[in-house]
Amino acid sequence: MAGIRQILFIQGGGAGAHDEWDDKLFDSLRRELGDGYEVRYPRMPDEHDPSYARWSAAIRREMTALDDGAVVVGHSVGGTILINALAERPPEPEKLRAIVLIAAPFVGAGGWPGDEFELPHDLGARLPQGAPVHVFHGLQDDTAPPSHADLYARAIPQAQLHRLPGRDHQMDNDLSEVAKTISPDDLGPVAKG
């Protein structure tokens, strides 16, 4: 449908994350964006045991169904896997209008150790050119330390950091700042599909 903006929201990991935790983030984002947006919220495989291989394959499948000019949003480990999948196999530049990470742990030097992958030091250079990257992190996050946002800033020099005082790992179930950032006024016109 012409004029509908697509958002792909990738959940975080853990037992019950889709239906008991991140559903509140999805609801907040959908409510804050209002009409004119289609927010997709697929269930990731084996959410209780996130695997890069399984989740990145699922993310790539979901992305093939998106029109050009979509925005991808990943929460927690979903954001970590999303950004690595985008760096590993970047989509065509016109595919993404923006990339948004919310409370995403950084896997690599200075962050969390990774069994399956480590984010590349030149992460920013590997991402689709022209798609702005926004990193949101609550300063009261006791799951993924706020310092991980700084690690993303070093690895993705073009990223815009949004440090939110008083917000926890679930952003207090309020994605109003994310919605404002990905609105057309902030990102520019939507590509016609």
C-alpha positions in Angstrom: 0.0 0.0 0.0 1.4 3.4 -1.0 2.5 5.6 1.9 2.5 2.8 4.5 5.9 2.8 6.3 7.2 -0.6 7.3 9.0 -1.2 10.6 10.5 -4.6 11.5 10.8 -5.0 15.2 13.1 -7.9 16.4 12.5 -9.1 19.9 15.1 -9.7 22.6 15.9 -13.2 23.9 14.9 -15.2 26.9 12.0 -17.4 27.9 8.7 -15.5 27.4 10.4 -12.5 25.8 8.0 -12.2 22.8 4.7 -12.5 24.7 5.6 -11.3 28.2 8.3 -8.6 27.8 8.9 -7.2 24.3 5.2 -7.2 23.4 5.0 -4.1 25.6 7.7 -2.4 23.6 6.0 -3.4 20.3 2.7 -2.0 21.6 4.4 1.2 22.6 6.1 1.7 19.3 2.9 0.9 17.3 0.8 3.2 19.5 3.4 6.1 19.3 3.8 5.8 15.5 0.1 5.8 14.9 -1.6 5.3 11.5 0.5 5.0 8.4 2.9 2.4 9.8 2.9 -1.4 9.6 5.0 -2.7 12.5 5.9 -6.3 12.1 6.8 -8.3 15.2 7.9 -11.9 14.2 8.5 -14.5 16.9 12.2 -15.5 16.8 13.1 -19.2 16.9 14.0 -20.7 20.2 13.7 -17.3 22.0 14.9 -19.0 25.3 18.2 -19.8 23.6 19.1 -17.2 21.0 21.4 -18.5 18.3 23.0 -16.3 15.7 22.6 -18.9 13.0 18.8 -19.4 13.6 18.0 -15.7 14.4 20.0 -14.2 11.5 18.3 -16.6 9.0 14.9 -15.6 10.4 15.8 -11.9 10.2 16.9 -12.2 6.6 13.7 -14.0 5.7 11.7 -11.2 7.3 13.7 -8.6 5.5 13.0 -10.1 2.1 9.3 -9.3 2.7 9.9 -5.6 3.4 9.5 -2.9 0.8 12.3 -0.4 0.1 12.5 2.3 2.7 11.8 0.1 5.8 13.1 0.7 9.3 14.6 -2.2 11.3 14.6 -2.1 15.1 16.2 -4.6 17.4 15.9 -4.9 21.1 18.6 -6.4 23.4 20.2 -9.5 21.8 17.8 -9.1 18.9 19.5 -5.8 18.1 23.0 -7.4 18.5 22.1 -10.2 16.1 20.3 -7.8 13.7 23.3 -5.4 13.4 25.7 -8.3 12.9 23.5 -9.8 10.2 23.3 -6.5 8.4 27.1 -6.1 8.5 27.6 -9.7 7.4 25.3 -9.4 4.4 24.2 -5.7 3.8 21.0 -5.2 1.9 20.8 -2.9 -1.0 21.1 0.7 0.1 17.5 1.6 -0.8 16.1 -1.3 1.3 16.6 0.4 4.7 15.6 3.9 5.8 17.1 3.5 9.3 18.6 1.0 11.7 17.7 1.3 15.4 19.3 -0.6 18.3 17.6 -0.6 21.7 19.5 -1.7 24.8 21.7 -3.9 22.6 24.6 -5.7 24.2 27.9 -5.2 22.4 29.7 -8.5 21.7 33.4 -8.1 21.4 36.3 -6.2 22.9 35.2 -4.3 26.0 31.7 -5.9 25.8 30.3 -9.4 26.3 32.2 -12.4 25.1 30.6 -14.2 22.1 30.5 -17.9 21.4 29.0 -17.6 17.9 30.3 -14.3 16.7 32.0 -11.0 17.6 31.1 -7.7 16.1 33.7 -6.5 13.6 35.9 -3.5 14.6 34.8 -1.8 11.3 31.1 -2.5 11.9 30.0 1.0 10.7 31.8 0.6 7.3 30.1 -2.7 6.7 26.5 -1.4 7.2 24.3 -0.3 4.3 25.4 3.2 3.3 22.8 6.0 3.7 20.8 4.3 6.4 21.2 6.2 9.6 21.9 4.2 12.7 20.4 5.1 16.1 21.5 3.5 19.4 19.1 3.9 22.3 20.2 2.8 25.8 18.7 3.4 29.2 21.1 4.6 31.8 19.5 2.4 34.4 19.9 -0.8 32.3 21.3 -3.5 34.6 21.2 -6.2 31.9 23.3 -4.6 29.2 25.5 -1.9 30.7 25.1 1.6 29.3 28.8 1.5 28.4 27.8 -0.9 25.6 26.3 2.1 23.8 29.7 3.8 23.8 31.2 0.7 22.3 28.7 0.8 19.5 29.5 4.5 19.0 33.2 3.6 18.5 32.4 0.7 16.1 29.8 2.7 14.2 31.1 6.3 14.0 28.1 7.5 12.1 25.7 6.3 14.8 23.6 8.7 16.8 23.5 7.8 20.5 20.4 8.4 22.6 21.2 7.9 26.3 17.9 7.9 28.2 18.2 8.8 32.0 16.1 6.7 34.3 15.3 4.0 31.7 15.9 0.3 32.3 16.6 -2.6 29.9 13.0 -2.6 28.8 13.1 1.2 28.4 10.3 1.3 31.0 8.1 0.0 28.2 8.1 3.4 26.5 9.5 3.8 23.0 8.2 7.3 22.4 11.7 8.6 21.7 12.3 5.8 19.2 9.0 6.6 17.4 9.9 10.3 17.2 13.3 9.5 15.8 12.0 7.3 13.1 9.1 9.6 12.1 9.2 11.0 8.5 10.2 14.5 9.7 13.4 13.2 11.3 14.4 10.6 8.6 13.2 12.3 5.4 10.8 11.2 2.7 9.7 7.6 2.4 10.9 5.8 -0.7 8.1 4.8 -3.1 7.9 1.1 -3.5 
